[in-house]
Amino acid sequence: MQLNKDGLQDRAAWEKAGYKLPEFDRETVRNKTMENPFWIHFGAGNIFRAFQANVVQNLLNEGVLDRGLVVAEGYDYEIVDKMNVPHDDYSILVTLKADGTVEKTVVGSVVESLTADSENDRDFNRLKEIFQKDSLKMVSFTITEKGYSLVNGKGEQLPSVSVDMERGPKKPESYIGKVAALLYERYLSKEKPVAMVSMDNCSHNGSKLYDAVAAFARAWEENGTVKKGFLDYVTNKEKVSFPWTMIDKITPRPDPSVKEILKKDGVEQQDPIVTSKNTYVAPFVNAEECEYLVIEDAFPNGRPDLQKGGIIFTSRETVDKVEKMKVCTCLNPLHTSLAVFGCLLGYDLISKEMKDPALKKLVEIIGYQEGLPVVVNPGILDPKKFIDEVLNVRIPNPFMPDTPQRIATDTSQKLAIRFGETVKAYRKSDQLNVKDLKMIPLVFAGWIRYLCGVDDNGNVFTLSPDPLLDTLLPQIKNLKLGEETDIHSILEPILSNEKIFGVNIYDAGMGELVEDYVKKMTAGPGAVRTLLNNLTSGC
């Protein structure tokens, strides 16, 4: 069984092995899409293949849509050349359900894949052609938050961006430079309207995309490399919109156990590859069953009935509320809490942590007791039900190969939004008291204990990547297990850093508590477990 057009001719073999197959005439859909594309997506990664492509497939199966997707890859061209092309743009979605069952789907809604490479005349000219089409309604993106940045970590403009801004829209090198150049083609084609929709998992993503594209339009107009009026086009919401979105679906890297399932089914050539840009990709993607995509309903050229596929369209204000609900309370803080203590207690899977009574109680208290009282209900999703699903279905899913070590990456960049916003809300409230927060301070202390790089058994472990490690590690070098030390002098520079926590921990009234927690957790081997058990046993 081969995953390509010829191999899928034997539908009976695939169906016998338990695979759901496309139920539409793919050649007809492809022809209609080539002539009148309505949706092109940038970023041929796992989240797109598991989520958006599957939504479109379901709607094609139901007859709601009659055209498929075009995908463009603007960063790692090998994904298209080594994965999409050999498999005729088919992929396999393996949904790992919490009840232990596995659902296997051959996704064929992507009918054209292109490299967004300005040096590839064939592909880039086709992209220009697509952007000139009246039928194009949506250009979407999953290129990671970094993809929208025009500067490096030091705030310096990226060399490729500088070159593109000076040279204009011909042969751009940078990702956003290429996007802006293609949008310029649409401007030249009678200023046709379109929605530019970031679907990346970052706050106010549409504004990040807008800022980046507008910066190019402004620079090009100023140096005369584009016709005057392009900037007005980009900034006119009636012509070009940049909706905010909230997306939520866990799609870890392809797992070896899933590959073995496919291999036993008789599916050939499913080995993952690692590209020269270190992208880990396979012909299949494994993902959880839960998914959310909430989009600001701002589509100047209209939009298809994607709500029939489970996508929610609403106002910008509501998207913001949903995003804050998820990031500040109902999911991300719980993940970070498990990541920190999972590393300290030697866990290798997040799902296993939910079998630990103390860890389970920790995240229940953070979610239901400490976080939920300050959540603004967005109306379209119930916060308590969202937490229920996270804690009872999503995180405990034994088939999701997500590790605390991966989630612990960049924790210093996450604490302010994932916990600091809750602390701020308590301080502003007339009815809530910061002193009632016990588990959020425990996570702060646990993170500092984590930075020691020694687990609760006294074994050294490797810290996950974090941009502040070079700054933080020298500050805690004297914080060692079983050794008396001046905790306050060590922690004061860290806990007073509002950039890390969103607040000054001492000004918030939690400094002494965090220091006490750190002191207890560094008393010696087993101290983390002892404190965690003591704090959660009576709750």
MOTAKA-V568527 format. One line per field, one symbol per residue. ss: DSSP state (h for helix, s for strand, l for the rest). phi: phi as a letter, one per 30 degrees, with the letter a starting at -180 (. if undefined). psi: psi as a letter, one per 40 degrees, with the letter a starting at -180 (. if undefined). Layout:
BEGIN
ss: ???
phi: ???
psi: ???
END
This chain:
BEGIN
ss: llllllhhhlhhhhhhllsslllllhhhhhhhhhhlllsssslllhhhhhhhhhhhhhhhhlllllllsssssllllhhhhhhhllllllsssssslllllssssssllsssssslllllhhhhhhhhhhhllllllsssslllhhhhllslllllslhhhhhhhhhlllllllhhhhhhhhhhhhhhlllllsssssllllllhhhhhhhhhhhhhhhhhhlllllllhhhhhhllllsslllsssslllllllhhhhhhhhhhlllllllsslllllssllssssllllssssslllllllllhhhhllssslhhhhhhhhhhhhhhhlhhhhhhhhhhhhhlllllhhhhlllhhhhhhhhhhhhhhhhhhllllllllhhhhhhhhhhhhlllllllllhhhhlllhhhlhhhhhhhhhhhhhhlllllhhhllhhhhhhhhhhhhlllslllllsllllllllhhhhhhhlllllllllllhhhhhhhhhllhhhhlllllllllhhhhhhhhhhhlllllhhhhhhhhhhhll
phi: .cdaeddddddedddddjcdceccdddddddddddbdcbcccjcddddddceddededddddidcbbccccbccccddeddcbdddchidbcccccdddjcbccbdcbddcabbcdbddceddddddddddddeddcbccbbcieddcdcbddcidddeddddddddjddhdcdddddddddddddddcihddacccdcddbdheddddeedddddedddddcicbddjdddddccddcbcbddbbbaadbddeceddeddddddjdchcddbcddcidcbbdbbcadddabbcbddbbdcibdddddcjdccaddddedddddeddcbdbeddddddddddddcidcbeedddcceddddeddddddcccedcddddjdbdeddddedddcbdddedccdccdddddeheddcddddbeddddddddddccbedddcdddddeddddddddibddcicdbdddeadceddddddceccbdicdadeddddeddddddddcibdedddicedddddddeddcdleidddddedddcdcc
psi: hhgidddedgddddddefhhiheihddddddddddghehhhhgfadddddcddddddddddeedieiaihihhedgdddddeddddefeiihhhhhideeihhhhhhfehehhihgheegddddddddddeehdehdhhihgeidddeheiadeehhhdddddddddaehfididdddddddddddddfffiiihhhhfigihfddddddddddddddddddefeiihedddddehdedhigiiihihhhgiihhdddddddddeehifehiihieefhhiieihhiidiihhhhhgggefiiigedeeehhhaiddddddddddddedecdddddddddddddefiehddddeehddddddddddddddddeehhhedehhdddddddddedddeheehfhiddddehfddedddddddddddddddieeihdeehdddddddddddddeefhaeeehhihiiiheedddddddedehihehhigddddddddeehdddeeihdddeeeddddddddddeedahedddddddddede.
END
